Amino acid sequence: MNRIEIALGQRSYPVLVGASLLHQPSHWLPLIPEVPLVIFTNERVAPLYLDTLVSALGGRQPHTFILPDGEAEKSFDNYQRALEFLAQKGIRRDACLLALGGGVIGDLCGFVAASWMRGIRFIQFPTTLLAQVDASVGGKTAINLPAGKNLVGAFHQPSLVVADVSTLTTLDEREYRAGLAEVLKYGAIRDPELIGLMEQQVTALNRRDAALLIDLVSRSVEHKASVVADDEREAGIRATLNFGHSFGHAIEALTDYTRYLHGEAVAIGMVAASHLSEQRGLCTPGTAARLAKLLQQLDLPVTIPADLSTDHLLERMGLDKKNVTGTRRLILLEALGQAYIDSDSRDEQIRRAIDHTR
């Protein structure tokens, strides 16, 4: 088992990464406070891991709030339902919420924890690769609006993250591969050796080799820990973690969050951002092709569908949270492993990058 510390002073917490951790509570149960607990999960994860987690809690009797599965469930309506559930159960400020699931459950549970009685503790038990390497770490919590993804939220750090890579064996193929896109992102923005490792280990990645996944998850979390420690509230360098996301979030929104998983949309977005980086002369020609080739070997999409108009994509990208008034901000590459926050790309340049990604 690996332990990575997220160093944020009084808000610091550990991320535990290993195999079969849900079945080995001795590693994490001492870190669970002796307070009332509420487990947030969904209809897909509950039959697989809810009983295991409850049993591991050793006689504790947590309440459970179970949602349907899917990105569309990260909604204001479900946020309100969750708050009403906590009120009905008499949950007070000393309680702790446990998020058992992927990024949707983690984001919603975290936002509920951030806002219930002005903030209570919560713990992440991420069960998807995307959540283990990205969504569960760093304290971003949010819900979606029809106008865009994650537009309502708060920074609220968990007190513990338990990433059991054994849960990845029950992920469906698309969910698993969508998580690989987020792993590749860390290589693109911070760690070119990680890109090389993934290129060499495509076969092992495709068979979900546990030792390799522990390594990749741990390396990804270490990168995120370093960035979050330097810039917890995304005033600067943390924005680079959104490489591919400006394009990706627009694609998700225009397809009503039903055609692409988040990681799939980010995969396309990384290729588009790489094309824009090359077009701007920021990085070496061939960078986009290299990333696209690896993404395709991992069976991830790399092209923007023809039915999404460039005008509509640009309009949606205008709502991106990284933007500031009057300025569109994008994450581009100066080289593999070197990300850059760009405010100088013109709409016509972005249009050409979009067209190049079709």
C-alpha positions as a Markdown table, in Angstrom:
| # | Residue | x | y | z |
|---|---|---|---|---|
| 1 | Met | 0.0 | 0.0 | 0.0 |
| 2 | Asn | 1.2 | 3.5 | -0.8 |
| 3 | Arg | 0.4 | 6.6 | 1.3 |
| 4 | Ile | 0.5 | 10.0 | -0.2 |
| 5 | Glu | 0.1 | 13.1 | 1.9 |
| 6 | Ile | -1.9 | 16.1 | 0.6 |
| 7 | Ala | 0.0 | 18.9 | 2.4 |
| 8 | Leu | -2.5 | 21.7 | 3.3 |
| 9 | Gly | -1.6 | 22.6 | 6.8 |
| 10 | Gln | -4.6 | 22.0 | 9.1 |
| 11 | Arg | -6.5 | 20.6 | 6.1 |
| 12 | Ser | -3.9 | 18.0 | 5.3 |
| 13 | Tyr | -5.0 | 14.4 | 4.7 |
| 14 | Pro | -3.6 | 11.1 | 3.4 |
| 15 | Val | -4.5 | 9.2 | 0.2 |
| 16 | Leu | -4.1 | 5.5 | 0.6 |
| 17 | Val | -3.6 | 3.5 | -2.7 |
| 18 | Gly | -3.5 | -0.3 | -2.8 |
| 19 | Ala | -5.3 | -3.5 | -3.7 |
| 20 | Ser | -8.2 | -4.9 | -1.6 |
| 21 | Leu | -8.2 | -2.0 | 0.8 |
| 22 | Leu | -11.9 | -2.2 | 1.4 |
| 23 | His | -11.3 | -5.7 | 2.8 |
| 24 | Gln | -8.4 | -4.5 | 4.9 |
| 25 | Pro | -10.0 | -1.9 | 7.2 |
| 26 | Ser | -7.0 | -2.0 | 9.6 |
| 27 | His | -5.3 | 0.4 | 7.2 |
| 28 | Trp | -8.0 | 3.1 | 7.3 |
| 29 | Leu | -10.6 | 2.4 | 10.0 |
| 30 | Pro | -8.5 | 4.1 | 12.7 |
| 31 | Leu | -8.8 | 7.3 | 10.6 |
| 32 | Ile | -12.7 | 7.2 | 10.5 |
| 33 | Pro | -14.0 | 9.4 | 13.3 |
| 34 | Glu | -16.4 | 7.9 | 15.9 |
| 35 | Val | -19.3 | 10.0 | 14.8 |
| 36 | Pro | -22.6 | 9.4 | 12.9 |
| 37 | Leu | -21.9 | 8.3 | 9.3 |
| 38 | Val | -23.8 | 8.7 | 6.1 |
| 39 | Ile | -22.7 | 6.8 | 3.0 |
| 40 | Phe | -23.4 | 8.3 | -0.4 |
| 41 | Thr | -23.4 | 5.9 | -3.3 |
| 42 | Asn | -25.4 | 4.9 | -6.4 |
| 43 | Glu | -27.4 | 2.0 | -7.7 |
| 44 | Arg | -24.5 | 0.7 | -9.7 |
| 45 | Val | -21.9 | 0.6 | -6.9 |
| 46 | Ala | -24.1 | -0.3 | -4.0 |
| 47 | Pro | -24.7 | -3.9 | -5.0 |
| 48 | Leu | -20.9 | -4.4 | -5.4 |
| 49 | Tyr | -19.3 | -2.6 | -2.5 |
| 50 | Leu | -21.8 | -1.1 | 0.0 |
| 51 | Asp | -22.1 | -4.3 | 2.2 |
| 52 | Thr | -18.3 | -4.6 | 2.1 |
| 53 | Leu | -17.8 | -1.0 | 3.4 |
| 54 | Val | -20.5 | -1.3 | 6.0 |
| 55 | Ser | -19.0 | -4.6 | 7.3 |
| 56 | Ala | -15.6 | -3.1 | 7.3 |
| 57 | Leu | -16.9 | -0.3 | 9.6 |
| 58 | Gly | -17.1 | -2.9 | 12.3 |
| 59 | Gly | -20.6 | -2.6 | 13.7 |
| 60 | Arg | -21.2 | 1.0 | 12.9 |
| 61 | Gln | -24.7 | 1.7 | 11.6 |
| 62 | Pro | -24.3 | 4.3 | 8.8 |
| 63 | His | -27.3 | 5.8 | 7.0 |
| 64 | Thr | -27.2 | 5.3 | 3.2 |
| 65 | Phe | -28.2 | 7.7 | 0.5 |
| 66 | Ile | -28.4 | 6.0 | -2.9 |
| 67 | Leu | -28.7 | 7.8 | -6.2 |
| 68 | Pro | -29.2 | 6.5 | -9.8 |
| 69 | Asp | -26.0 | 6.2 | -11.8 |
| 70 | Gly | -24.9 | 8.8 | -14.3 |
| 71 | Glu | -23.5 | 12.3 | -14.8 |
| 72 | Ala | -27.0 | 13.7 | -15.1 |
| 73 | Glu | -27.5 | 12.8 | -11.4 |
| 74 | Lys | -25.0 | 15.5 | -10.3 |
| 75 | Ser | -27.9 | 17.9 | -10.3 |
| 76 | Phe | -29.4 | 20.6 | -8.1 |
| 77 | Asp | -32.5 | 18.4 | -7.5 |
| 78 | Asn | -30.4 | 15.6 | -6.1 |
| 79 | Tyr | -28.3 | 18.1 | -4.1 |
| 80 | Gln | -31.6 | 19.3 | -2.5 |
| 81 | Arg | -32.8 | 15.7 | -2.0 |
| 82 | Ala | -29.5 | 14.9 | -0.2 |
| 83 | Leu | -29.9 | 17.9 | 2.1 |
| 84 | Glu | -33.4 | 17.0 | 3.0 |
| 85 | Phe | -32.3 | 13.4 | 3.7 |
| 86 | Leu | -29.7 | 14.7 | 6.2 |
| 87 | Ala | -32.3 | 16.9 | 7.8 |
| 88 | Gln | -34.7 | 13.9 | 8.1 |
| 89 | Lys | -32.1 | 11.8 | 9.7 |
| 90 | Gly | -31.1 | 14.4 | 12.2 |
| 91 | Ile | -27.5 | 14.7 | 11.0 |
| 92 | Arg | -25.6 | 17.3 | 12.9 |
| 93 | Arg | -22.2 | 19.1 | 12.5 |
| 94 | Asp | -20.2 | 16.3 | 14.1 |
| 95 | Ala | -21.2 | 13.8 | 11.4 |
| 96 | Cys | -19.1 | 12.5 | 8.6 |
| 97 | Leu | -20.2 | 11.7 | 5.0 |
| 98 | Leu | -18.6 | 8.8 | 3.1 |
| 99 | Ala | -18.5 | 9.0 | -0.7 |
| 100 | Leu | -18.5 | 5.5 | -2.2 |
| 101 | Gly | -18.4 | 5.7 | -6.0 |
| 102 | Gly | -17.0 | 7.6 | -8.9 |
| 103 | Gly | -16.6 | 11.3 | -9.5 |
| 104 | Val | -20.3 | 12.1 | -9.6 |
| 105 | Ile | -20.9 | 10.7 | -6.1 |
| 106 | Gly | -17.7 | 12.3 | -4.8 |
| 107 | Asp | -18.5 | 15.7 | -6.2 |
| 108 | Leu | -22.1 | 15.7 | -5.0 |
| 109 | Cys | -21.3 | 14.2 | -1.6 |
| 110 | Gly | -18.4 | 16.7 | -1.2 |
| 111 | Phe | -20.6 | 19.7 | -2.0 |
| 112 | Val | -23.3 | 18.5 | 0.4 |
| 113 | Ala | -20.6 | 18.2 | 3.1 |
| 114 | Ala | -19.3 | 21.7 | 2.2 |
| 115 | Ser | -22.7 | 23.3 | 2.6 |
| 116 | Trp | -24.4 | 21.2 | 5.3 |
| 117 | Met | -24.4 | 23.4 | 8.5 |
| 118 | Arg | -21.6 | 25.4 | 6.9 |
| 119 | Gly | -19.3 | 22.4 | 6.4 |
| 120 | Ile | -18.8 | 18.9 | 7.9 |
| 121 | Arg | -16.2 | 16.2 | 7.3 |
| 122 | Phe | -16.3 | 13.8 | 4.4 |
| 123 | Ile | -14.2 | 10.8 | 3.2 |
| 124 | Gln | -13.7 | 9.5 | -0.3 |
| 125 | Phe | -13.8 | 5.9 | -1.3 |
| 126 | Pro | -13.4 | 6.3 | -5.1 |
| 127 | Thr | -14.3 | 3.2 | -7.1 |
| 128 | Thr | -13.5 | 4.4 | -10.6 |
| 129 | Leu | -10.1 | 5.1 | -12.1 |
| 130 | Leu | -11.0 | 8.7 | -13.0 |
| 131 | Ala | -12.1 | 9.4 | -9.4 |
| 132 | Gln | -9.0 | 7.7 | -7.9 |
| 133 | Val | -6.5 | 9.7 | -10.0 |
| 134 | Asp | -8.3 | 13.0 | -10.1 |
| 135 | Ala | -11.8 | 13.7 | -8.8 |
| 136 | Ser | -11.4 | 12.4 | -5.2 |
| 137 | Val | -8.3 | 14.4 | -4.5 |
| 138 | Gly | -7.9 | 18.1 | -4.1 |
| 139 | Gly | -11.2 | 19.3 | -2.6 |
| 140 | Lys | -13.2 | 20.4 | -5.7 |
| 141 | Thr | -16.9 | 19.7 | -5.2 |
| 142 | Ala | -19.7 | 20.7 | -7.5 |
| 143 | Ile | -23.0 | 20.0 | -9.2 |
| 144 | Asn | -24.0 | 20.7 | -12.8 |
| 145 | Leu | -26.5 | 23.1 | -14.3 |
| 146 | Pro | -28.1 | 22.9 | -17.7 |
| 147 | Ala | -25.8 | 25.8 | -18.8 |
| 148 | Gly | -22.6 | 23.9 | -18.0 |
| 149 | Lys | -20.7 | 21.4 | -15.9 |
| 150 | Asn | -19.6 | 22.1 | -12.3 |
| 151 | Leu | -20.8 | 25.7 | -12.3 |
| 152 | Val | -22.0 | 25.5 | -8.7 |
| 153 | Gly | -19.6 | 24.1 | -6.1 |
| 154 | Ala | -17.1 | 24.8 | -3.4 |
| 155 | Phe | -13.5 | 23.9 | -2.3 |
| 156 | His | -13.9 | 21.5 | 0.5 |
| 157 | Gln | -11.1 | 19.0 | 1.3 |
| 158 | Pro | -11.9 | 15.4 | 2.4 |
| 159 | Ser | -10.2 | 14.1 | 5.5 |
| 160 | Leu | -9.2 | 10.8 | 3.9 |
| 161 | Val | -9.1 | 9.2 | 0.5 |
| 162 | Val | -9.0 | 5.3 | 0.2 |
| 163 | Ala | -8.3 | 4.3 | -3.4 |
| 164 | Asp | -8.7 | 0.5 | -3.7 |
| 165 | Val | -7.6 | -0.5 | -7.2 |
| 166 | Ser | -9.3 | -3.8 | -6.8 |
| 167 | Thr | -12.6 | -2.0 | -7.4 |
| 168 | Leu | -11.4 | -1.2 | -10.9 |
| 169 | Thr | -11.9 | -4.9 | -11.9 |
| 170 | Thr | -15.7 | -4.3 | -11.9 |
| 171 | Leu | -15.6 | -1.1 | -13.9 |
| 172 | Asp | -17.1 | -1.5 | -17.4 |
| 173 | Glu | -14.7 | -1.1 | -20.3 |
| 174 | Arg | -15.7 | 2.5 | -21.1 |
| 175 | Glu | -15.4 | 3.8 | -17.5 |
| 176 | Tyr | -12.0 | 2.2 | -17.1 |
| 177 | Arg | -10.6 | 3.7 | -20.4 |
| 178 | Ala | -12.1 | 7.1 | -19.5 |
| 179 | Gly | -10.0 | 7.0 | -16.4 |
| 180 | Leu | -6.9 | 6.2 | -18.4 |
| 181 | Ala | -7.4 | 9.5 | -20.2 |
| 182 | Glu | -6.9 | 11.4 | -16.9 |
| 183 | Val | -3.8 | 9.4 | -16.1 |
| 184 | Leu | -2.4 | 10.4 | -19.6 |
| 185 | Lys | -3.2 | 14.0 | -18.8 |
| 186 | Tyr | -0.7 | 14.0 | -15.9 |
| 187 | Gly | 1.9 | 12.8 | -18.3 |
| 188 | Ala | 1.0 | 15.5 | -20.8 |
| 189 | Ile | 1.2 | 18.4 | -18.4 |
| 190 | Arg | 3.9 | 17.2 | -15.9 |
| 191 | Asp | 5.6 | 13.9 | -16.6 |
| 192 | Pro | 6.7 | 12.8 | -20.1 |
| 193 | Glu | 8.1 | 9.6 | -18.6 |
| 194 | Leu | 4.6 | 8.6 | -17.6 |
| 195 | Ile | 3.6 | 9.0 | -21.3 |
| 196 | Gly | 6.5 | 6.7 | -22.3 |
| 197 | Leu | 5.5 | 4.1 | -19.6 |
| 198 | Met | 1.9 | 4.0 | -20.9 |
| 199 | Glu | 3.2 | 3.6 | -24.4 |
| 200 | Gln | 5.3 | 0.7 | -23.4 |
| 201 | Gln | 2.6 | -0.9 | -21.2 |
| 202 | Val | -0.5 | -0.7 | -23.4 |
| 203 | Thr | -1.1 | -4.5 | -23.1 |
| 204 | Ala | -0.8 | -4.5 | -19.3 |
| 205 | Leu | -3.0 | -1.4 | -19.1 |
| 206 | Asn | -5.6 | -3.1 | -21.2 |
| 207 | Arg | -5.6 | -6.2 | -18.9 |
| 208 | Arg | -5.8 | -3.9 | -15.8 |
| 209 | Asp | -2.6 | -5.2 | -14.2 |
| 210 | Ala | -3.0 | -4.4 | -10.5 |
| 211 | Ala | 0.7 | -3.6 | -9.8 |
| 212 | Leu | 0.8 | -1.2 | -12.7 |
| 213 | Leu | -2.4 | 0.5 | -11.7 |
| 214 | Ile | -1.1 | 1.0 | -8.1 |
| 215 | Asp | 1.9 | 2.7 | -9.7 |
| 216 | Leu | -0.1 | 4.9 | -12.1 |
| 217 | Val | -2.7 | 5.9 | -9.5 |
| 218 | Ser | 0.0 | 6.7 | -7.0 |
| 219 | Arg | 2.1 | 8.8 | -9.5 |
| 220 | Ser | -1.0 | 10.6 | -10.6 |
| 221 | Val | -2.0 | 11.4 | -7.0 |
| 222 | Glu | 1.5 | 12.6 | -6.2 |
| 223 | His | 1.4 | 15.0 | -9.1 |
| 224 | Lys | -2.0 | 16.3 | -8.0 |
| 225 | Ala | -0.8 | 16.6 | -4.4 |
| 226 | Ser | 2.1 | 18.7 | -5.5 |
| 227 | Val | -0.1 | 21.0 | -7.5 |
| 228 | Val | -2.9 | 21.3 | -4.9 |
| 229 | Ala | -0.3 | 22.1 | -2.2 |
| 230 | Asp | 1.0 | 25.0 | -4.2 |
| 231 | Asp | -2.4 | 26.3 | -5.4 |
| 232 | Glu | -5.3 | 24.9 | -3.5 |
| 233 | Arg | -8.0 | 27.3 | -4.9 |
| 234 | Glu | -6.8 | 27.4 | -8.5 |
| 235 | Ala | -5.4 | 30.9 | -8.5 |
| 236 | Gly | -2.6 | 29.8 | -10.8 |
| 237 | Ile | -0.8 | 26.5 | -11.6 |
| 238 | Arg | -3.8 | 24.3 | -10.5 |
| 239 | Ala | -5.6 | 25.4 | -13.7 |
| 240 | Thr | -3.1 | 23.3 | -15.7 |
| 241 | Leu | -4.9 | 20.2 | -14.3 |
| 242 | Asn | -7.7 | 21.1 | -16.7 |
| 243 | Phe | -5.7 | 20.4 | -19.8 |
| 244 | Gly | -8.2 | 19.2 | -22.4 |
| 245 | His | -11.2 | 20.2 | -20.2 |
| 246 | Ser | -12.2 | 23.4 | -21.8 |
| 247 | Phe | -12.9 | 21.6 | -25.1 |
| 248 | Gly | -14.1 | 18.4 | -23.2 |
| 249 | His | -16.6 | 20.2 | -21.0 |
| 250 | Ala | -18.1 | 21.9 | -24.1 |
| 251 | Ile | -18.4 | 18.6 | -25.8 |
| 252 | Glu | -20.1 | 17.0 | -22.8 |
| 253 | Ala | -22.6 | 19.9 | -22.4 |
| 254 | Leu | -23.5 | 20.0 | -26.1 |
| 255 | Thr | -24.2 | 16.2 | -26.0 |
| 256 | Asp | -26.3 | 16.5 | -22.8 |
| 257 | Tyr | -23.7 | 14.5 | -20.8 |
| 258 | Thr | -25.1 | 11.3 | -22.4 |
| 259 | Arg | -22.9 | 10.6 | -25.5 |
| 260 | Tyr | -19.4 | 10.8 | -23.8 |
| 261 | Leu | -18.0 | 9.9 | -20.5 |
| 262 | His | -16.0 | 12.7 | -18.9 |
| 263 | Gly | -12.6 | 11.1 | -19.7 |
| 264 | Glu | -13.7 | 10.4 | -23.2 |
| 265 | Ala | -14.5 | 14.0 | -23.8 |
| 266 | Val | -11.2 | 15.1 | -22.1 |
| 267 | Ala | -9.4 | 12.7 | -24.5 |
| 268 | Ile | -10.8 | 14.6 | -27.5 |
| 269 | Gly | -10.1 | 17.9 | -25.7 |
| 270 | Met | -6.5 | 17.1 | -25.1 |
| 271 | Val | -6.0 | 16.4 | -28.8 |
| 272 | Ala | -7.7 | 19.6 | -29.7 |
| 273 | Ala | -5.6 | 21.6 | -27.2 |
| 274 | Ser | -2.5 | 19.9 | -28.6 |
| 275 | His | -3.4 | 20.9 | -32.1 |
| 276 | Leu | -3.9 | 24.5 | -30.9 |
| 277 | Ser | -0.5 | 24.4 | -29.1 |
| 278 | Glu | 1.2 | 23.3 | -32.3 |
| 279 | Gln | -0.6 | 25.8 | -34.4 |
| 280 | Arg | 0.5 | 28.6 | -32.0 |
| 281 | Gly | 4.1 | 27.4 | -32.3 |
| 282 | Leu | 4.2 | 26.5 | -28.6 |
| 283 | Cys | 5.2 | 22.9 | -28.8 |
| 284 | Thr | 6.9 | 20.5 | -31.2 |
| 285 | Pro | 4.9 | 19.4 | -34.3 |
| 286 | Gly | 3.8 | 15.8 | -33.8 |
| 287 | Thr | 2.8 | 16.2 | -30.2 |
| 288 | Ala | -0.9 | 16.0 | -31.0 |
| 289 | Ala | -0.3 | 12.9 | -33.2 |
| 290 | Arg | 1.6 | 11.2 | -30.5 |
| 291 | Leu | -1.1 | 11.7 | -27.9 |
| 292 | Ala | -3.8 | 10.8 | -30.3 |
| 293 | Lys | -2.0 | 7.5 | -31.2 |
| 294 | Leu | -1.7 | 6.5 | -27.5 |
| 295 | Leu | -5.3 | 7.4 | -26.8 |
| 296 | Gln | -6.4 | 5.3 | -29.8 |
| 297 | Gln | -4.4 | 2.4 | -28.5 |
| 298 | Leu | -6.3 | 2.8 | -25.3 |
| 299 | Asp | -9.6 | 2.7 | -27.3 |
| 300 | Leu | -10.4 | 6.4 | -26.5 |
| 301 | Pro | -12.0 | 8.8 | -29.0 |
| 302 | Val | -9.8 | 11.5 | -30.5 |
| 303 | Thr | -12.1 | 13.4 | -32.9 |
| 304 | Ile | -14.8 | 16.0 | -32.4 |
| 305 | Pro | -18.0 | 14.7 | -34.0 |
| 306 | Ala | -19.2 | 16.5 | -37.1 |
| 307 | Asp | -22.7 | 17.3 | -35.6 |
| 308 | Leu | -21.2 | 19.6 | -33.0 |
| 309 | Ser | -20.9 | 23.0 | -34.7 |
| 310 | Thr | -17.7 | 25.1 | -34.1 |
| 311 | Asp | -19.9 | 28.1 | -33.2 |
| 312 | His | -21.7 | 26.1 | -30.4 |
| 313 | Leu | -18.4 | 24.8 | -29.1 |
| 314 | Leu | -16.9 | 28.2 | -28.9 |
| 315 | Glu | -20.1 | 29.5 | -27.1 |
| 316 | Arg | -19.9 | 26.7 | -24.5 |
| 317 | Met | -16.2 | 27.2 | -24.0 |
| 318 | Gly | -17.0 | 30.8 | -23.1 |
| 319 | Leu | -18.6 | 29.5 | -19.9 |
| 320 | Asp | -15.5 | 27.7 | -18.8 |
| 321 | Lys | -14.6 | 28.4 | -15.1 |
| 322 | Lys | -11.0 | 29.2 | -15.9 |
| 323 | Asn | -12.1 | 32.3 | -17.9 |
| 324 | Val | -12.0 | 35.7 | -16.5 |
| 325 | Thr | -14.2 | 38.6 | -17.6 |
| 326 | Gly | -13.3 | 39.4 | -21.2 |
| 327 | Thr | -10.6 | 36.8 | -21.5 |
| 328 | Arg | -10.7 | 33.2 | -22.6 |
| 329 | Arg | -8.1 | 31.0 | -20.8 |
| 330 | Leu | -7.0 | 27.7 | -22.1 |
| 331 | Ile | -4.4 | 25.1 | -21.0 |
| 332 | Leu | -1.9 | 24.5 | -23.8 |
| 333 | Leu | 1.4 | 22.7 | -24.0 |
| 334 | Glu | 4.9 | 24.2 | -24.5 |
| 335 | Ala | 6.2 | 20.6 | -24.6 |
| 336 | Leu | 5.1 | 17.2 | -23.4 |
| 337 | Gly | 5.3 | 17.6 | -19.6 |
| 338 | Gln | 5.1 | 21.4 | -19.7 |
| 339 | Ala | 1.6 | 23.0 | -19.5 |
| 340 | Tyr | 0.9 | 26.6 | -19.9 |
| 341 | Ile | -2.0 | 28.9 | -19.1 |
| 342 | Asp | -2.9 | 30.7 | -22.2 |
| 343 | Ser | -5.0 | 33.9 | -22.6 |
| 344 | Asp | -3.8 | 34.9 | -26.1 |
| 345 | Ser | -5.6 | 32.3 | -28.4 |
| 346 | Arg | -8.0 | 34.0 | -30.7 |
| 347 | Asp | -11.3 | 32.5 | -31.7 |
| 348 | Glu | -10.1 | 31.9 | -35.3 |
| 349 | Gln | -7.2 | 29.9 | -34.0 |
| 350 | Ile | -9.4 | 27.9 | -31.7 |
| 351 | Arg | -11.7 | 27.3 | -34.7 |
| 352 | Arg | -8.9 | 25.9 | -36.7 |
| 353 | Ala | -7.8 | 23.6 | -33.9 |
| 354 | Ile | -11.4 | 22.3 | -33.6 |
| 355 | Asp | -11.6 | 21.7 | -37.4 |
| 356 | His | -8.2 | 19.9 | -37.2 |
| 357 | Thr | -9.6 | 17.6 | -34.6 |
| 358 | Arg | -12.6 | 16.4 | -36.7 |
